[in-house]
Structures are given as structure tokens and as C-alpha cells.
Amino acid sequence: MDHGRRETLKRVGGAVVAAGVAPLVTACAGPVRSDTAPDATVVGVDPVLVDVLNHAGLAPSGHNTQPWVVRVPEPNRLLISTVRDRWLPHVDPENRELLLSLGCFLENFTIAAQHHGLEVDHRVVAATPTDTEILDVMLRRVDPRPYALEKLVSRRTVRNHHLARALTRADIQALTAPFGEHAVFFPAASEGARWLAEQTVEANRVQAYRDPAQEELSRWIRWSDEDALKHRNGLTPESMEITGLAGWYVRHFMDASSTMKSSFRDRSVDAVRKQVSAYGGWLVITSPDGSIPTLIETGRQVERMWLGIRERMIAIHPMTQILEEAPFRDQVAQQLGLSGRVQFLLRTSYLESYPDPVSMRMPVSRFASGANG
Ligand SMILES: Cc1cc2nc3c(=O)[nH]c(=O)nc-3n(C[C@H](O)[C@H](O)[C@H](O)COP(=O)(O)O)c2cc1C
């Protein structure tokens, strides 16, 4: 943060403290997901399917671009696609992360559909990662398979306040077992974890100073409340966990050009350094290959695991920059002694208290349409 900004922040903080108005600090909070009611209707789409899609859209995605687009040409058929203006060509040129995110979306979709008595059969129709049509999905009626859909609602990324407490053997087993040989947990004290922590800081530094990547990020940060409520995607101060007075300040004084200043870039790297200074370990997910069906399946498995961690008071923070930047991305598998391709680097820790979800979501009507849409 540059000197002028720090001074302003101090003055703002001073004014609030001088007024002795603690509730003002609470009023400093920006818009969060629960402030925006989900749209309950999509013309030409069964309300049950709209509910299923609403739950699917709660899936995680890189920069929260929510890259999914859904068309429902017939009551029991959906086409799941993506649109170019929600791609991240400068950090995800092969759409690897986009396909993992679509896998998370498909997993949420399948869980919610089964809950409502709909079985899901999907077929990957994309031949290359840059095809826009990805999945052809058929639905058929079956007995409902009840699921606590609240787990989809309350899942979130948690970036701060990770505890440096070792994970129990039972928790590590619960996290890794579903992946078979494709998940390895590196406790914070291990050599692999130390390499990941150090190189994550370095990869963030490289990325923060790579202008096209930083410009791309700036297009997905919704600094103002107005922008957050208008777009309902991207990253907000609340979702980046810039809260309290600092949150109030950035929501009023930051814009896309601030993101390009070296003060902001340096502060982002400092925040990452702080994040990797205390945590439980790294959950590293690999896959046998990088094919489209494999990436979608890997995304599904990660989402399934992510839905089960809140009840264990475990936080997950994907830190992807090592996989996005050279030379780190070419070194990571060998450094960690892993075969296969590394798809997710998840900083994983216990929390003292679990925060509510805050990242915004677009209404279903903005990403789905019926036969005539
Ligand atoms: C493939 C993928 C990569 C991600 N990479 C990062 C990352 O490098 N750093 C980060 O802070 N969050 C990362 N995230 C988390 C997203 O930013 C997050 O899912 C999104 O903002 C929505 O927030 P939510 O998970 O709380 O719903 C990633 C998520 C996915 C699915």
C-alpha cells in the first residue's frame, strides 16, 4: 500500500475509533452472496431443474468466473457449454482450470438432481479444450437419493486464519482415500510442503508482475459494491477476505488501475507469504492424464471431497500459481516425487470457526435458458 493510501486508511480508522461507533465497523461489510436472492424462474425450464441448476452454480471456479452456460432444449436434456468472455487465457491458456471447474459444477448438478429423483447421464462432447460445447446431459426419473443440499450452499474457499495444527490421521485418510493413488497429503513440516510454501510465494510474485495476468485478474475483481451486485461473479473484497476497515477502504478507493500498481502487487505477495506461514498441510491431487473427461472427473472428485470438510472444521484454499507459471509448473511433480499430472494444490488446515460463504453467484437466469432462449 502506498504512503498516501496508508495515511487515508489511518485517518478513516481514526475517525471511526474516535466516534466510538463499533457498529460502524460491521456496517463496513460489503455485499455477500446471501444479500442477493436467487432468481426462482427461467422461462421454459421446470422449476425443479432451476433449483438443481441453482445448486450447481454454487461450485467453485478460478477467479469465480462461473464459466458455465446451460441450454435446456428438451425437458430431460441439457447442453453444458462455456463462453469465451469467461475464460482466463493468461493464467489458464489450455482451459485446464475451466474444465476442472465444470467438473465441480457437474458434481453439484448430479447431487442436486439425484436429490430430486433425477438420474444424470453425461457425455463429453468437446474434442479439444477450446471447444465451447462441453457436455450433453440426459435426465431420467428414479427414486430420490436425499442429500443435505445445505452442504452445497455452505461450501466455500477459506484463505485466512488457517491453524498450524497437524491434521489427524483419520482426517487425512478421509480426504485422500476417495482419490486412491491420486491424492497425497504433505504435512506442513514435510520437505514437500516447505517447497510448496516457498515456491507458491515465488510463483505469486512472478504472476503479480506478469502484466497480462494481472490485467486479467483486475477485470475479475469487483471492488465496488455496485460492481459486485451488478456482475455477481468475480472476486469481491469480502471473498478475498479483505474485511473491516480495510474492506471499506478498498471498496471505496480501489479500481482496476490500482490493481496494476506495484504497491498492490507487493501487498498481494505479502498476503500469500502470510497465508503459507501457518497451515496444516497441502493436499495435492493428480490425474493419470490431461484429457477432457479426466479433468472433468477430477473436478467432480475434488468437489465431492470439498463438500465433506466443513463438518470436520477443515478449510481448503486452492493455490494454483505454481501450476500456472514457468518454471514452477514443470518442476512440481518431480519435486514432490509424484507421477501423473498435478491438477490441484490445496492448502488444507483446521479452523477455529468456520465462516459463511460470501462469494457472489449469478442467478440461474443469467447462465441458463430454455428451448427458445
Ligand atoms: C480450478 C480452481 C483454481 C483455483 N485457484 C485459486 C487460487 O489460485 N487462489 C485462490 O485464492 N483461490 C483459487 N480458487 C478458488 C476460487 O477463487 C473460488 O472457488 C471462487 O472465488 C468462488 O469462491 P467459493 O469457493 O468460496 O465459492 C480456485 C478454484 C478452482 C476451482
The ligand as an SDF file (V2000), in Angstrom:
LIG
                    3D

 31 33  0  0  0  0  0  0  0  0999 V2000
   -9.5650  -24.6810  -10.5980 C   0  0  0  0  0  0  0  0  0  0  0  0
   -9.5960  -23.6930   -9.4690 C   0  0  0  0  0  0  0  0  0  0  0  0
   -8.4580  -22.9350   -9.1900 C   0  0  0  0  0  0  0  0  0  0  0  0
   -8.4740  -22.0070   -8.1370 C   0  0  0  0  0  0  0  0  0  0  0  0
   -7.3230  -21.3070   -7.8390 N   0  0  0  0  0  0  0  0  0  0  0  0
   -7.3130  -20.4270   -6.7940 C   0  0  0  0  0  0  0  0  0  0  0  0
   -6.1180  -19.7250   -6.4350 C   0  0  0  0  0  0  0  0  0  0  0  0
   -5.0650  -19.8830   -7.0520 O   0  0  0  0  0  0  0  0  0  0  0  0
   -6.1660  -18.8720   -5.3770 N   0  0  0  0  0  0  0  0  0  0  0  0
   -7.3180  -18.6710   -4.6660 C   0  0  0  0  0  0  0  0  0  0  0  0
   -7.3020  -17.8880   -3.7130 O   0  0  0  0  0  0  0  0  0  0  0  0
   -8.4650  -19.3380   -4.9740 N   0  0  0  0  0  0  0  0  0  0  0  0
   -8.4820  -20.2050   -6.0160 C   0  0  0  0  0  0  0  0  0  0  0  0
   -9.6390  -20.8870   -6.3260 N   0  0  0  0  0  0  0  0  0  0  0  0
  -10.8640  -20.6580   -5.5410 C   0  0  0  0  0  0  0  0  0  0  0  0
  -11.8040  -19.7120   -6.2860 C   0  0  0  0  0  0  0  0  0  0  0  0
  -11.3050  -18.3940   -6.2800 O   0  0  0  0  0  0  0  0  0  0  0  0
  -13.1850  -19.7870   -5.6120 C   0  0  0  0  0  0  0  0  0  0  0  0
  -13.7110  -21.0560   -5.8230 O   0  0  0  0  0  0  0  0  0  0  0  0
  -14.1590  -18.7470   -6.1460 C   0  0  0  0  0  0  0  0  0  0  0  0
  -13.7240  -17.4480   -5.8570 O   0  0  0  0  0  0  0  0  0  0  0  0
  -15.5530  -18.9450   -5.5400 C   0  0  0  0  0  0  0  0  0  0  0  0
  -15.4870  -18.8960   -4.1430 O   0  0  0  0  0  0  0  0  0  0  0  0
  -16.0140  -20.0830   -3.2250 P   0  0  0  0  0  0  0  0  0  0  0  0
  -15.1420  -21.2800   -3.4880 O   0  0  0  0  0  0  0  0  0  0  0  0
  -15.8630  -19.5650   -1.8250 O   0  0  0  0  0  0  0  0  0  0  0  0
  -17.4240  -20.3650   -3.6090 O   0  0  0  0  0  0  0  0  0  0  0  0
   -9.6450  -21.8270   -7.3700 C   0  0  0  0  0  0  0  0  0  0  0  0
  -10.7890  -22.6010   -7.6580 C   0  0  0  0  0  0  0  0  0  0  0  0
  -10.7730  -23.5190   -8.6990 C   0  0  0  0  0  0  0  0  0  0  0  0
  -11.9960  -24.3460   -8.9860 C   0  0  0  0  0  0  0  0  0  0  0  0
  1  2  1  0
  2  3  1  0
  2 30  2  0
  3  4  2  0
  4  5  1  0
  4 28  1  0
  5  6  2  0
  6  7  1  0
  6 13  1  0
  7  8  2  0
  7  9  1  0
  9 10  1  0
 10 11  2  0
 10 12  1  0
 12 13  2  0
 13 14  1  0
 14 15  1  0
 14 28  1  0
 15 16  1  0
 16 17  1  0
 16 18  1  0
 18 19  1  0
 18 20  1  0
 20 21  1  0
 20 22  1  0
 22 23  1  0
 23 24  1  0
 24 25  2  0
 24 26  1  0
 24 27  1  0
 28 29  2  0
 29 30  1  0
 30 31  1  0
M  END
$$$$
